[in-house]
Amino acid sequence: MITVGADDNALMARVSAGELSKLAVLFERHHRGLFRYFVSLNRDRQLSEDLVQDVFSRMLRYRSSYDPTRAFTAWMYQIARRANLDRARDKRAEVVGIEEFTGRSLEPASAAPGPEENASASQNLGLLRRALDLLPADKREILILSRFEEMKYEDIAAVLGCEVGAVKVRVYRAMRALEQIYFGLEKGKAS
């Protein structure tokens, strides 16, 4: 989860004012979230690591454009989106499991699952991974920001350059598309 607060805004304002060492604190707070974001979009670990570095380099380069009255994470993810658009098409590589880039398991918690439950959960997780992979990039991105990075709709709107209402509609549509793909895969599995 990304920590959003006046603390980050104040730190970036200090970076903008010339205290460049404060960028290291922001890096420590946000590099994991950015890495998950990039891996979930690109499925390429090396590209994702490079993109995280690129984002912080761009933050340093464009520090004078930072507006401390707006959410830091929204500004950071705008830079991340631009970096991804600029460089993601250059590489393709290893596919990573969703638990690895979210830091969370998608399997339901169970006190003592039996063998049937384990097999079923494993199959369901596999279907969910495939469904996420089959989502169009824009729908996958909005789900990553809202569900995995747990960003507020207002911040997502700032990142995407749209209204909050549009974000809500996009998240709803992305969830419906994921649901359709998932159940289509599940139905195909039963056939």
C-alpha positions as CSV (number, residue, x, y, z in Angstrom):
1,M,0.0,0.0,0.0
2,I,1.2,3.5,-0.8
3,T,1.5,5.9,2.1
4,V,0.1,9.2,0.9
5,G,0.3,12.2,3.1
6,A,1.5,15.7,3.8
7,D,4.8,14.1,4.8
8,D,5.6,13.0,1.2
9,N,4.4,16.4,-0.1
10,A,6.7,18.2,2.4
11,L,9.7,16.0,1.4
12,M,9.2,16.6,-2.3
13,A,8.8,20.3,-1.7
14,R,12.2,20.2,0.1
15,V,13.7,18.2,-2.8
16,S,12.3,20.9,-5.1
17,A,13.9,23.5,-3.0
18,G,17.3,21.9,-3.4
19,E,17.6,19.3,-0.5
20,L,18.3,16.5,-3.0
21,S,19.1,14.0,-0.2
22,K,15.4,13.9,0.7
23,L,14.7,12.1,-2.5
24,A,16.3,9.0,-0.9
25,V,13.5,8.9,1.7
26,L,10.8,9.1,-1.0
27,F,12.6,6.3,-2.8
28,E,12.6,4.1,0.3
29,R,8.8,4.7,0.7
30,H,7.7,4.3,-2.9
31,H,10.1,2.2,-4.9
32,R,8.3,-1.1,-4.1
33,G,4.9,0.2,-5.1
34,L,6.3,1.6,-8.3
35,F,8.0,-1.8,-9.0
36,R,4.8,-3.7,-8.5
37,Y,3.0,-1.2,-10.8
38,F,5.5,-1.7,-13.6
39,V,5.8,-5.4,-13.2
40,S,2.0,-5.8,-13.3
41,L,1.8,-3.7,-16.5
42,N,4.9,-5.1,-18.3
43,R,5.6,-8.5,-16.8
44,D,9.3,-7.7,-17.1
45,R,11.3,-7.5,-13.9
46,Q,14.4,-5.9,-15.4
47,L,12.4,-3.3,-17.3
48,S,10.5,-2.6,-14.2
49,E,13.6,-2.0,-12.1
50,D,14.9,0.3,-14.8
51,L,11.7,2.2,-14.9
52,V,11.7,2.7,-11.1
53,Q,15.1,4.3,-11.4
54,D,13.9,6.3,-14.4
55,V,11.0,7.7,-12.4
56,F,13.2,8.9,-9.6
57,S,15.6,10.4,-12.1
58,R,12.8,12.2,-13.8
59,M,11.5,13.4,-10.4
60,L,14.9,14.9,-9.7
61,R,15.0,16.4,-13.2
62,Y,11.5,17.8,-13.1
63,R,11.5,18.7,-9.4
64,S,10.7,22.4,-10.2
65,S,7.4,21.4,-11.7
66,Y,6.2,19.8,-8.5
67,D,3.2,21.5,-6.9
68,P,3.1,20.8,-3.1
69,T,-0.6,21.5,-3.0
70,R,-1.4,18.4,-5.0
71,A,-1.0,14.8,-4.0
72,F,2.6,13.6,-4.3
73,T,1.6,10.1,-5.4
74,A,-0.5,11.4,-8.2
75,W,2.4,13.4,-9.5
76,M,4.8,10.4,-9.1
77,Y,2.4,8.1,-11.0
78,Q,2.0,10.6,-13.8
79,I,5.7,10.5,-14.2
80,A,5.6,6.7,-14.0
81,R,3.0,6.5,-16.7
82,R,5.0,8.7,-19.0
83,A,8.2,6.6,-18.3
84,N,6.3,3.4,-19.0
85,L,4.9,4.7,-22.3
86,D,8.4,5.9,-23.3
87,R,10.2,2.7,-22.5
88,A,7.9,-0.3,-22.1
89,R,7.7,-1.1,-25.8
90,D,11.5,-1.6,-25.8
91,K,11.6,-4.9,-23.9
92,R,9.7,-8.0,-23.3
93,A,10.8,-10.7,-20.8
94,E,9.9,-13.0,-18.0
95,V,6.4,-13.4,-16.7
96,V,6.0,-12.9,-13.0
97,G,3.3,-14.3,-10.7
98,I,0.8,-11.9,-9.2
99,E,1.8,-12.7,-5.6
100,E,5.4,-11.6,-6.4
101,F,4.5,-8.2,-7.6
102,T,1.7,-7.4,-5.2
103,G,3.4,-8.8,-2.1
104,R,0.1,-10.5,-1.3
105,S,-1.4,-13.8,-2.0
106,L,-4.7,-13.9,-3.9
107,E,-5.7,-17.2,-2.3
108,P,-8.4,-17.0,0.2
109,A,-7.4,-17.4,3.8
110,S,-8.4,-20.7,5.3
111,A,-7.7,-22.1,8.7
112,A,-6.9,-25.7,7.6
113,P,-7.6,-26.3,3.9
114,G,-7.9,-29.8,2.7
115,P,-6.4,-31.2,-0.5
116,E,-9.6,-30.5,-2.5
117,E,-9.6,-26.9,-1.3
118,N,-5.9,-26.5,-2.1
119,A,-6.4,-27.8,-5.6
120,S,-9.4,-25.7,-6.2
121,A,-7.8,-22.5,-4.9
122,S,-4.7,-23.2,-7.0
123,Q,-6.9,-23.6,-10.1
124,N,-8.9,-20.4,-9.3
125,L,-5.7,-18.4,-8.7
126,G,-4.3,-19.7,-12.1
127,L,-7.6,-18.6,-13.8
128,L,-7.4,-15.2,-12.1
129,R,-3.8,-14.7,-13.3
130,R,-4.8,-15.6,-16.8
131,A,-7.8,-13.3,-16.7
132,L,-5.7,-10.4,-15.5
133,D,-3.2,-11.1,-18.3
134,L,-6.0,-11.1,-20.9
135,L,-7.4,-7.7,-19.8
136,P,-6.6,-4.8,-22.1
137,A,-3.7,-2.7,-20.7
138,D,-5.9,0.3,-19.8
139,K,-8.3,-1.9,-17.7
140,R,-5.4,-3.8,-16.1
141,E,-3.7,-0.5,-15.2
142,I,-6.8,1.0,-13.5
143,L,-7.3,-2.2,-11.4
144,I,-3.6,-2.2,-10.4
145,L,-3.8,1.4,-9.3
146,S,-7.2,1.0,-7.4
147,R,-7.0,-2.5,-6.1
148,F,-3.3,-3.4,-5.7
149,E,-1.8,0.0,-5.1
150,E,-4.9,1.1,-3.2
151,M,-4.8,4.6,-4.6
152,K,-7.8,6.9,-4.0
153,Y,-10.0,7.6,-7.0
154,E,-9.1,11.3,-6.7
155,D,-5.4,10.5,-7.1
156,I,-6.0,8.1,-10.0
157,A,-8.0,10.8,-11.7
158,A,-5.0,13.1,-11.4
159,V,-2.7,10.4,-12.8
160,L,-5.0,9.6,-15.7
161,G,-6.0,13.2,-16.3
162,C,-9.7,12.6,-16.0
163,E,-12.6,13.2,-13.6
164,V,-13.2,11.1,-10.5
165,G,-16.5,9.9,-11.9
166,A,-14.7,8.6,-15.0
167,V,-12.3,6.7,-12.8
168,K,-15.2,5.1,-11.0
169,V,-16.8,4.1,-14.3
170,R,-13.5,2.7,-15.6
171,V,-12.9,0.7,-12.4
172,Y,-16.4,-0.7,-12.6
173,R,-16.0,-1.6,-16.3
174,A,-12.5,-3.2,-15.7
175,M,-14.0,-5.3,-12.8
176,R,-16.8,-6.5,-15.1
177,A,-14.4,-7.3,-17.9
178,L,-12.2,-9.2,-15.5
179,E,-15.2,-11.1,-14.2
180,Q,-16.4,-12.0,-17.8
181,I,-12.9,-13.2,-18.7
182,Y,-12.5,-15.2,-15.5
183,F,-15.9,-16.9,-15.8
184,G,-15.3,-17.5,-19.5
185,L,-12.0,-19.2,-18.6
186,E,-13.7,-21.2,-15.9
187,K,-16.5,-22.3,-18.2
188,G,-13.9,-23.4,-20.8
189,K,-12.1,-25.3,-18.1
190,A,-15.3,-27.3,-17.3
191,S,-16.0,-28.2,-20.9
